[in-house]
C-alpha cells in the first residue's frame, strides 16, 4: 500500500510518501523522500515478485479517475480514463528533487474546460492566475461536471479530486500520482501482466494479471498508531495487513465487486471513467475496525536493523527482493520527540537568536540571516555572511515583480516555495552537456552561460557549483545584463571560497548576498530566496 504525497521538496516523516509491502510472515516499510525514489523502489519490488511467479495487489491513496464527462470536456478521444491519464502524464513535470508543475497544469486544464477557474481550485501564495482560484469556485451546479465522483458520495470524509490545496486535498496527489501509476502499469517488463482495477478488469475479481493496481482510501480503516508512529505509516501497514488477511480468509473477492446494488449505468460510469475505491461496498461506508498495530513476530530479527530479505509466497500482496536498506525504518520506533511544527520552528529560531549575534546585521537582513542558520542547522555560519547594501531590497522587489529565478541545481529549485514556472535550471538540458564538452568546462558553467537571455532583473541563486558563479561573473564583466541580485552559496573545497570572494569584490553596483568560505549549499540558496519572498 502506498500513501502518496505531492510535496514540492524531498520529505520524510509526516505528510510524506509511505509504502508498506506485506507478506504472510513479515512486512516491509519504506519512507522514500521523493516520488522518483518511490517509483524506483516499487519497480524493483514488482520485478522481483513477478520473477518468482507471485501476484501483487498495489494500492494507492489517491483518485484514479475524475467525475464523468471530464475527458469529453477536454476534447480527448479513446477510453475516457486512459485518455485522461495520458494527458496528465503528458503535461506533468516532476523533477528528481520533487519539484512539479501541478498548479500550472490545473490552470491549463481549467482553461480548456471552462476558459476560467473551473473545475480545479486551490493555489499557493504567489501563484496568481485567473485560471485557478485560491478558494472554491462554487460552480459545479450547472457547469456540467460534478464536484464528486459516485464513490466519493459513499464516503462522507472524502475530498473532491478538484481540490489542490488545504486540509485533505487529494487533487495534487492525483495529478502527480497518476503519471507514476501509468508508468508502472506500462513498464515493458510486465505490461501484458498488469491491470488497473476496475478500468481494465470491471467491478469483479481480476482473473488476469499478475499485478493489479487499485485506488484505496486509508481513512476507511480505524487506525490507532503505536506511540511515536506517524499516522501515515500506521495506515499503510493497517491497510496492507487488512487486504492480506482478507485474501487468506477468502473475503477479498467480495471487495473487488464494489457495491453490488449499482445500476448498469453506474457500473459503466465507474468502469470507464470514475474508478472505485477498493473496500467500499455500501453507501455511507463505516470505518473498518483494525486491531491495534504492533510489530509482527519475527518481523525484525535481532541480527538485522532492517526487514528480512526473504518473503513467503501467497496469492495477493506477496513480496521479496533486494532490500533498499537506506530507506528502511523500524516498524515501531520508540522515541520521544517534539512533533508540533509551530513549536519546532519557534524553538529553532529562539536557539538561533540565543546563539548568534544578530546586531551586526541591518534590520532588513535579519529574517534572511535567521533562515540561513535554520537551513544549515548551524548559527556559526552567520559570521561569514556577506552582502551588498541594497541586496535585500533589490531581491524583494524582483521577486514581488515576478522576476525569473535562475538556479544552478535541481535541489535549489526543489527548495524554493514559489511558482515552479518562474524557476529556470539549464543544468540537465542536452544542449548544456554538448556545450560543456565542446568548451571543455563543467556543465554548471555551461548552464550559467545559457542564463544570458533571462539575466536582466533576475534573481540568481547558486547553491552548488563554484564554476557557475565564476562563469556568471565573467559574463557580467563582458557586458551581459545584470541580474537584480546574486545569491552566492556555492559549496566545496575547490573554488567555492574564491568564487564568493570574486563576487564580493566585483563592484559595478552588483547586488549580492553570499557566505564566505567553503560552506554553502542548495538548502541555503533556496532558504535565501524563500526569505526574500516572505511578506514584510
Residue pairs with C-beta under 8 A, 6 or more apart in sequence:
1 19
1 20
1 22
1 58
1 59
1 61
1 216
1 218
1 235
1 236
1 237
1 239
1 240
1 243
2 17
2 18
2 19
2 38
2 42
2 58
2 59
2 60
2 61
2 236
3 17
3 18
3 19
3 61
3 218
3 232
3 235
3 236
4 17
4 35
4 60
4 61
4 62
4 173
4 176
4 177
5 11
5 15
5 16
5 17
5 35
5 173
6 100
6 102
6 172
6 173
6 175
6 176
6 177
7 15
7 16
7 98
8 98
8 99
8 100
8 414
8 417
8 420
9 97
9 98
9 99
9 414
9 415
10 33
10 34
10 97
10 98
10 414
11 33
11 98
12 31
12 32
12 33
13 31
13 230
14 230
14 231
14 232
14 339
15 232
16 31
16 33
16 232
17 31
17 32
17 33
17 34
17 35
17 38
18 29
18 30
18 31
18 230
18 232
18 233
18 235
18 236
19 28
19 29
19 30
19 31
19 32
19 38
19 41
19 42
19 236
20 27
20 28
20 29
20 30
20 233
20 236
20 237
20 239
20 240
21 27
21 28
21 30
21 45
21 240
21 317
21 319
22 28
22 237
22 240
22 241
22 243
22 244
22 317
22 319
23 244
23 311
23 312
23 314
23 317
23 318
23 319
23 320
24 244
24 248
24 311
24 312
24 313
24 314
24 318
25 296
25 298
25 308
25 311
25 312
26 296
26 298
26 299
26 307
26 308
26 311
26 312
27 237
27 240
27 241
27 296
27 299
27 307
27 331
28 307
28 319
28 323
28 328
29 233
29 236
29 237
29 307
29 328
29 329
29 331
30 38
30 41
30 324
30 327
30 328
30 329
31 233
31 327
31 329
32 38
32 41
32 327
33 98
34 96
34 97
34 98
35 94
35 98
35 176
35 180
36 94
36 96
37 327
38 180
39 180
39 183
39 184
41 324
41 327
42 58
42 184
43 184
43 187
44 321
44 322
44 324
45 319
45 321
46 56
46 58
46 184
46 187
46 189
46 190
46 211
47 189
47 190
47 321
48 319
48 320
48 321
48 322
49 56
49 318
49 319
49 320
49 321
50 56
50 189
50 190
50 193
50 210
50 211
52 313
52 318
52 320
54 210
54 313
54 314
54 318
54 319
54 320
55 210
55 211
55 212
55 315
55 316
55 318
56 210
56 211
56 212
56 316
56 317
56 318
56 319
57 212
57 214
57 243
57 247
57 316
57 317
58 184
58 211
58 212
58 213
58 214
59 213
59 214
59 215
59 216
59 239
59 240
59 243
59 278
60 177
60 181
60 213
60 214
60 215
60 216
61 173
61 215
61 216
61 217
61 218
61 235
62 170
62 173
62 174
62 177
62 178
62 215
63 149
63 152
63 161
63 170
63 174
63 215
63 275
64 81
64 174
64 178
64 181
64 196
64 199
64 213
64 214
64 215
64 275
65 81
65 84
65 149
65 199
65 273
65 274
65 275
66 84
66 149
66 161
66 273
66 274
67 145
67 146
67 147
67 148
67 149
67 161
67 273
67 274
68 80
68 146
68 149
68 269
68 273
68 274
69 144
69 145
69 146
69 273
70 80
70 84
70 113
70 119
70 145
70 273
71 80
71 81
71 83
71 84
71 273
72 80
73 112
73 113
73 144
73 145
74 83
74 84
74 87
74 109
74 112
74 113
75 112
76 83
76 84
76 86
76 87
77 83
78 86
79 199
79 272
80 272
80 273
81 196
81 199
81 272
81 273
81 275
82 199
84 178
84 273
85 178
85 179
85 182
86 182
88 105
88 175
88 178
88 179
89 178
89 179
89 182
89 183
91 101
91 105
91 108
91 109
92 100
92 101
92 102
92 105
92 175
92 176
92 179
93 99
93 100
93 101
93 420
94 100
94 176
94 179
95 410
95 413
95 414
96 410
97 410
97 411
97 413
97 414
97 415
98 414
99 410
99 413
99 414
99 420
99 423
100 176
100 420
101 420
101 421
102 164
102 172
102 175
102 176
103 123
103 124
103 127
103 132
103 164
103 419
104 419
104 420
104 421
105 175
106 120
106 132
106 164
106 171
106 175
107 120
107 129
107 131
107 132
108 131
109 120
110 116
110 117
110 118
110 119
110 120
110 131
110 132
111 131
113 119
113 145
114 139
114 143
116 130
116 131
116 137
117 130
117 131
117 132
117 133
117 137
118 137
118 139
118 140
118 143
118 145
119 137
119 139
119 140
119 143
119 145
119 147
119 162
120 132
120 162
120 164
120 171
121 132
121 133
121 134
121 135
121 136
121 137
121 162
121 163
121 164
122 132
122 133
122 134
122 135
122 163
122 164
122 165
122 166
122 169
122 171
123 129
123 132
123 133
123 134
123 164
123 165
124 165
124 417
124 419
126 418
126 419
126 533
127 419
132 164
134 165
136 163
140 146
140 147
147 160
147 162
148 158
148 160
148 161
149 161
149 274
149 275
150 266
150 269
150 270
150 274
151 158
151 258
151 270
151 274
151 275
151 276
151 277
151 280
152 158
152 159
152 160
152 161
153 283
154 259
154 277
154 280
154 282
154 283
154 284
154 285
155 217
155 219
155 220
155 277
155 280
155 285
156 284
157 168
157 219
158 217
158 277
159 168
159 169
159 170
160 170
160 171
161 170
161 171
161 174
162 171
163 169
163 170
163 171
164 171
164 172
164 175
165 172
181 196
181 213
184 194
184 213
185 191
185 194
185 196
185 211
185 213
186 194
187 194
190 210
190 211
193 209
193 210
193 211
194 209
194 210
194 211
194 212
194 213
195 201
195 206
195 208
195 209
195 211
195 212
195 213
196 212
196 213
196 214
197 206
197 212
197 213
197 214
197 256
197 276
197 278
198 204
198 256
198 258
198 270
198 271
198 275
198 276
199 271
199 272
199 275
200 209
201 207
201 208
201 209
201 212
201 256
202 267
202 271
203 256
203 257
203 258
203 262
203 267
203 270
203 271
203 276
204 256
204 257
205 252
205 253
205 256
205 257
206 212
206 256
214 278
215 275
215 276
215 277
215 278
216 239
216 277
216 278
216 279
217 277
217 279
217 280
218 232
218 235
218 236
218 238
218 239
219 235
219 287
220 277
220 279
220 280
220 285
220 287
220 288
221 235
221 238
221 239
221 242
221 287
221 288
221 289
221 290
222 287
222 288
222 289
222 290
223 231
223 234
223 235
223 238
223 290
223 293
224 234
224 290
224 292
224 293
225 231
225 233
225 234
225 293
226 234
226 292
226 293
226 294
226 332
227 332
227 334
228 332
228 333
228 334
228 335
228 336
228 337
229 293
229 332
229 333
234 293
237 293
237 331
238 290
238 293
240 317
241 290
242 279
242 288
242 290
243 252
243 255
243 278
243 316
243 317
244 314
244 316
244 317
246 252
246 255
247 314
247 315
247 316
247 317
248 314
252 316
254 281
255 278
255 279
255 281
256 278
257 281
258 270
258 276
258 280
258 281
259 280
259 281
259 282
259 283
260 281
262 270
270 276
279 285
279 288
293 332
294 332
295 331
295 332
296 331
298 308
299 307
299 308
299 331
300 307
300 330
300 331
301 308
305 328
305 330
306 323
306 325
306 328
307 323
307 328
309 320
309 321
309 322
309 323
310 320
311 318
311 319
311 320
312 318
312 320
313 320
338 344
338 347
348 374
349 370
349 374
351 379
352 370
352 373
352 374
352 379
353 370
355 379
355 380
356 369
356 373
356 379
356 380
356 382
357 382
358 366
358 369
358 370
358 382
361 369
361 382
361 385
362 392
364 392
364 393
365 387
365 391
365 392
365 513
367 531
367 534
368 392
368 513
368 528
368 531
368 532
369 382
369 385
370 531
371 527
371 528
371 530
371 531
372 381
372 382
372 385
372 515
372 524
372 527
372 528
372 531
373 379
373 381
373 382
374 527
375 523
375 524
375 526
375 527
376 519
376 521
376 523
376 524
381 515
381 519
381 524
384 515
384 516
384 517
384 519
385 513
385 514
385 515
385 516
386 500
386 504
386 512
386 513
386 514
386 515
386 516
387 512
387 513
387 514
388 510
388 511
388 512
388 513
390 511
391 485
391 511
391 512
391 513
392 513
392 532
394 484
394 485
394 511
395 459
395 484
395 485
395 487
395 511
395 513
395 532
396 532
396 533
396 536
397 484
398 457
398 458
398 459
398 483
398 484
398 485
399 405
399 418
399 459
399 529
399 532
399 533
401 457
402 422
403 422
403 457
403 458
403 459
403 484
404 422
404 423
404 424
404 454
404 458
404 459
405 416
405 418
405 422
405 423
405 424
405 458
405 459
405 460
405 461
405 529
406 424
406 425
406 451
406 454
406 455
406 458
406 459
406 460
406 461
406 483
407 413
407 416
407 423
407 424
407 425
407 460
407 461
407 462
407 463
407 525
408 425
408 427
408 444
408 447
408 448
408 461
408 462
408 463
408 464
408 465
408 468
408 469
408 490
409 425
409 427
409 444
409 463
409 464
409 465
409 522
410 425
410 427
410 428
411 463
411 464
411 522
411 523
411 526
412 425
412 461
412 462
412 463
412 464
412 522
412 525
412 526
413 420
413 423
413 425
413 526
414 522
414 526
415 522
415 523
415 525
415 526
415 527
415 530
416 423
416 461
416 526
416 529
416 530
417 530
417 533
418 529
418 530
418 533
424 451
424 454
425 447
426 432
426 446
426 447
426 448
426 450
426 451
427 443
427 444
427 447
429 447
429 450
431 450
432 443
432 446
432 447
432 450
433 443
433 446
435 446
435 449
435 450
436 442
436 443
436 445
436 446
439 445
439 446
441 467
441 471
442 465
442 467
442 468
444 464
444 465
444 467
444 468
444 471
445 465
445 467
445 468
445 470
445 471
446 471
447 468
448 467
448 468
448 469
448 471
448 472
448 475
449 471
449 475
451 458
451 460
451 472
452 475
452 480
452 481
455 475
455 480
455 481
455 482
455 483
456 481
456 482
456 483
457 483
457 484
458 483
458 484
459 483
459 484
459 485
459 487
459 529
459 532
460 472
460 483
460 485
460 486
460 487
461 487
461 489
461 525
461 526
461 528
461 529
462 468
462 469
462 472
462 486
462 487
462 488
462 489
462 490
462 525
463 487
463 489
463 490
463 491
463 520
463 521
463 522
463 523
463 524
463 525
463 526
464 490
464 491
464 521
464 522
464 525
465 490
466 490
466 492
466 494
466 495
466 496
466 498
466 499
467 495
467 499
468 490
469 486
469 488
469 490
469 499
469 500
469 502
469 503
470 495
470 499
470 502
472 486
473 499
473 502
473 503
473 506
476 482
476 506
476 508
476 510
477 506
482 508
482 509
482 510
484 511
485 511
485 512
485 513
485 532
486 503
486 510
486 511
486 512
486 513
486 514
487 512
487 513
487 514
487 525
487 528
487 529
488 499
488 500
488 503
488 512
488 513
488 514
488 515
488 520
489 514
489 515
489 520
489 521
489 522
489 524
489 525
489 528
490 496
490 499
490 500
490 520
491 518
491 519
491 520
491 521
492 518
492 520
493 518
496 517
496 518
496 519
496 520
497 516
497 517
497 518
500 514
500 515
500 516
500 517
500 520
501 516
503 510
503 512
503 514
504 512
504 514
504 516
506 512
513 528
515 524
